[in-house]
Amino acid sequence: MHHLHCCSMESSQGFGNLAAGIVGMVVSAAFTNSAPSNADFVWRIVLMFGAVPATLTYYWRMKMPETARYTALVAKDAKKVASDMSAVLNMHIVPEDEAVYELARHDQYGLFSAEFLRRHGAHLVGTSMCWLALDITFYSLNLFMKDFFTKVRLLGAPHQGDEPFKRMVHTTAMHTILVLSFSLPGYFFSVAFVDRIGRVRIQLLGFAMMSAFILCLAIPYDHWTDDKNNKYGFAVMYGLTSFFANFGPNTTTFIIPAEIFPARLRSTCHGISGAFGKLGAIIGVFAFVYAEKHNNNRSMLFALVGCNLVGLVFTLLLPESKGKALEEISGEMEEQHPEQDAAAVAAAEYVNVVPV
């Protein structure tokens, strides 16, 4: 199931956040009684651990066959399609050169063509802007969590002579608790409901609820920061924002571009959309640094609400892909005629259908 692969991969980000928190706490605790100057080693060691899953991912990906869609629609290699599908499905499939050619001929226009602009131009704008809007919010809140929690006194303010490694452990522990309580369940909800509710509805829900909870942080901001008894309420509101980011656009912005574009351009369009997301992360970081420097975090929160509303509007440009074959979503099969030969029908059964 294509959507399940996407959801599982994106939900692994939650487990990665959890693992990162545990590694950070363990490494920081190991340096607790050492000189503060050794803090430079801590982040380097933690960063080095990130190479382990990256290396394993590279190894396992090299062992995987290319998708049948790419092999059929782009490489046009019927024998390779049959071989790969036979191995995956554990059944014998006969190569059908004519069927593969029939499928491939509907996917010939380029990224910068008028045909692509007509069919998918609005979709690419939608996926790119949604990912941009999400990552401005997502990375801002995650990277500057400690600053918010220090202001509401969930974390103590740093003082001269403080043990930096103990503070690092406390900060990382707070992040890990939030991941366990809110972020990880959000990913699980996405996996459970993505084919019941649909990608677009989940994304709309996520952007709307993120806007609502960030408003709950921004409007009474002085209320949260003036009284230390309000700190747990702030943490819950912050956590619910994270929950609906993951049960929402942080998952669906990855899934939708992987489904709505034609096979030959799918990775390119997904990459363009993702690049806009990373641009959003950069914008969010620099904007928050500016807001922090001018002690204007409340205004930054209102700006994040605006970003979520932008994402919500651009989501309306996207087609729903729930329960559809990838070629049906992207329009690659719309010119097929009922009288196509039996070989094309047989190939389509293996290449086109996405079980749900």
N, C-alpha and C positions, 0 to 999 in steps of 0.2 A: 504494500500500500504506500503510494507516494507520499500522501500527507502524513502518514505515521512515521516514515523515515524523517521527514522534515521536522515534525514535532519532537520526535525522540532526540534528534540532533540538537535542536534549540533548547529542549528541556535539560539536556546535559550541561548547559551553561549554569543552571541552578546547582547541580552537583559540583561543577567546577568552582563556583563561588564558595560553596561549603568547604570543599577540599582546600581552597586557597586560604580560607580563614583558619582552618586547623593547622596548616603548614605554618602560617604566619605566627600563630600563638605558640606553637612548639619551638620554632626557631628563636622567637623573641624571649621565651622563657629560658632557653638554653644560654642566653647571653645576659641574664638578669644581673649577675654579680660581676660583670665585666665593666671595663671603662666605657664611658659614653661615646668615645671616639670609635668604638667598634660598631656603632649603629650603621656605618657604611657597609659593613659585611652582611648585616641582617637582610637588607633589601636585595643585595646581590645574590645571596643564597636562596631567598624566596623566589627571586626571578629565575634562577637556574632550575628550580624544580619545575617551572613551566615548560622546560624543554622536554621533559619526560613524556607527558601526554601528546605533545606535538610530534615527537619522534614515533611513538606508537601509532598515531593517526596516519602518519606518512606511510609506515610499513603496511598497515592494514589496507589503506587505500590502493597501494600498488598491487595488492593481492585481489582486489575486486575487479570484475569485468566491467567494461563500459556499458552504459545502459543500452537496451535494445533500440530505444527510440533514436538515440544519437547514431548508432551503428546503421540503422535502417535509413533514417531521414537525411543524414549528413554524409556518412562514409559510404552508404549504399552497398553494403557488403552483406548479402543475404546469407551466405554460409556462416559468417561470424555471428549474425543474429541467431540463426538456428542453433549453433554450437553453444553460445552463451545461455540462451533461453533453456536449452535442453539440460544444461548443468544446473541452472538455478531451480527449474521446475521439476527436475528429476524425471523427465519424460522425453521421448524422441520427437523432435520437430523437424519437418522436411523443409529445406531451403526453398524459398519461392522468389526467384529473381524478379519476375514480372510484378509480383505484388509489392515488393520493396520499391521498385521503380515507380509504381503507381502512387504509393504513399509519399515518396520523396519529391515528386514533381510539383506538389502543392506548397513547397517551402523554399522558393527560389529568390524571393525579394530580399534586399539588403537592409542594413540598419538605417542608412541615410536615404532610403528611397521614399518616394511619395506613397507607395503602397504601405510601407511600414507606418508612416505618419498617419495615414488614413485609418489603418486597422488598430495600431497600438500606441500611437503618439501620446494620446491622453492617458493611457494606462501607465506608460513609462514616467510621465510627469507625476502621476498619482503615487506610484510606488516610491519614487525618489523623494518627493516632498514629505510623504508620510514617514519615511525612514529618517529624513533630516529632522523633522519636528520631534519625533520620538527621542532620538539620541541627544538632542539639546537638553531635554528634560532628564532622560535616564542617566546620562553620565554626570550631569550637574549634581543631581541629588545624591548619587552614589559616591562621587569623589569628594564631596564637601559635607558628607554626613557628619563627620566628627566636629565640624564647625557649628552646625546646627545643634548637635547634642551637647556641645560645650555651653552654648548660649542658654539652653533650657536646663542645664545642670544635670543632665544624665551622665555626662562625663565632667570630671573636675577640670577647672581651668589650669593650664600649665603654669608652674611657678619655678623660680630659680632653685636649683638643687633637687628638683624632682628626678626620680629614677625613670629615664626615658623608655627603658624596656618594659617596665611594669605598665606604664601608660599605653604602650603599644599593645600589650596583651589585653588590657581592658578595652581599648578601642576595637581591636579585632574581634574580641569576644562579643561586643555589642553588635557588630556587623554580622557575625555568624548567627546570633540569636534571631536577628531580623530575617536572615536568609531562611532559617529553619521554620520560622513562624509565618512568614508572609510570601517571600519570593518563591520558594520551592513549591508550596501549594498552588501558587498561581500557574506555574508550568504544568502541574498535574491536571488542573482544571482545563487548561488549553487542550491537552492531549485527550481528555475525556469528552469535551464538548465541541471540538473543532468541526466534526462531521455531523453534529446534531444541530448546532446553532448556525454554523457557517462562518467562514473566515471574515467576511466583511462585517457581519453583525458583531462578532467578537471584537474586531478592531474599533468599531464605532463605540461599543460599550466601554472598551478600555480607555479610549481618549476622553470620553464623557466623564467617566468616574475618576480618572486622574485629575481632570480639571476641577471636579467637585471637591476632592480631598485636598488638593493644593490650595484651593480657595479657603478651605477650613484651616489651613496652616497660615495663609497670608493675611486674611481679614482680621483675625484676632491675634496677630503676631505678638503684640505687646503683652497680651494676656498670657501667652505661652512663656514668654521670657521673663516676666516680672515675678511670677510666683513659682517657686521650685516644686510646689505640689502638683503643678500641671504637667510635669515632665513626662509622665507615663501616657497621658492623653495625647501629647504631641507625638510620642513614639508610635502609638497605635495609628494615628492619622498618617504618619510617615510610612508605616508598614503597609497600610491599605493602599496607599499610592503605588508602592512597589508591587503589591499583589495584582492590581489591575493593569500595571505595566506588563506583567508577565502573562496574566490572563487577559491578553489584549495585544497591543501593537508590538511589543518586544518579541512575541512569537509570530504573529501574523505577517509583520513586515518582512520576515524571512521566508514564510511559506508562499505568500501570494506571488511574488516575482518568479518563484520557481515553478509556477503552474500556468500563468496566463500568457506567456510569450511562446512563439514557435520554437521548435527544438534547436534549430541552427543558431538562434539568437538568444536562447534562454539564459545561458551562462553570462553572456555579455550584458544583457539587460539586468540580470540579477547583480552583476558586478557594479554596474552604473548606479543602481539603487543603493547598494551597500556603500559605495564611495560617498554618496550624498549623506548617508548615515554617519560616516566617520568625519565628514565635514561638519555635521551637526555636533558631534562630540567635541571637536576643536572649538567651535563657536561657543558651546555651552561652558567649557572650561575657562576660556578667556573672559567671557561675560561674567562668570561668577567670581573670578579673581578680581575683576574691576569692581563688582558690587561689594565684595568683601573689603576691598581697599577703601571704599567710600562709605562703609558701614550701612549698606543699603540692601540688605538681603530680602527685605520685604518686597521691594520693587522687583527684584529678580524673580521672586515667587510669582508675582502677577504676570511677569513676562513669560514664565513657563506655562501659565494657564493659557496665554495667547498662543503659544506654540502648539499646545494640545488641541486648541480649537482649529488651528490651521490644519493639523493632521486630520481632524474629524472631517473638515470640509473636503480635503483632497481624497479621503477614503471614498467619497461618493462617486468618484471617477472610476472606481475599480469594479470589475465584474465578479460575481460570486462564482466560485469554482467548486463548491461542494457537490460531490456526487457525480461529477462529469469526467469524461475522458480528457486527457491533456490536449489532444488534437481538436476535440470539440470546443474546448475553452479558447484555444488560440486561433481557431478558425481555419486550421490546416486541412480539415476534412470537409469543409462546407461545399466544395465543388464536386464532391464524389457523387456519382450517379447510381441509381438503384441497379442498373444493368451491369455494374462492374463484375468482372469474372470471379469465379469461386475462389481462386487463389488469393485475390486481393482481400476478399472477405475473411478468409482464414488467417491471413497475416494480420489483418486489423484486429482480430480477436486477441492476438498475442501482443501486438505492439501498442494498440490504442487504449484498451480498457484499463481503467484504474479501479480496482475493487474498493468498495467502501462499506 
